[in-house]
Amino acid sequence: MRRSSRTVGAHSRAPLHRAPRSLGSFVAGFKSATTRQINEIRQTPRAPVWQRNYYEHIIRSDDALHRIREYIVTNPMRWHLDRENPDRTGRNPDEGMWFGTI
């Protein structure tokens, strides 16, 4: 992420943007900025890019980290079974189990 700054005095700089107050505000800002950029590239103004929510979780063990990494790597392979996919071809037998066990 690139930060902008403006000159306040001869040797000082002040950030134009504040640091996010929470993870939620960071994610909202990230989604907003990337949505604008993606829609500009696609030439699809105001088209949705992201799902509405996200799952926030504190990783407390190496085992939990391993399961989350596995989920991230294998998730795209399950898109054809995802309930958010309008062209879904079946039901994901693992639906809902990934984060419930962490």
Sequence and secondary structure as in RCSB ss.txt:
>XXXX:A:sequence
MRRSSRTVGAHSRAPLHRAPRSLGSFVAGFKSATTRQINEIRQTPRAPVWQRNYYEHIIRSDDALHRIREYIVTN
PMRWHLDRENPDRTGRNPDEGMWFGTI
>XXXX:A:secstr
    EEE SSS EEESS   SSHHHHHHHHHHHHHHHHHHHHT TT   S S        SHHHHHHHHHHHHHG
GGGGGG TT TT  S  TTTTHHHHT 
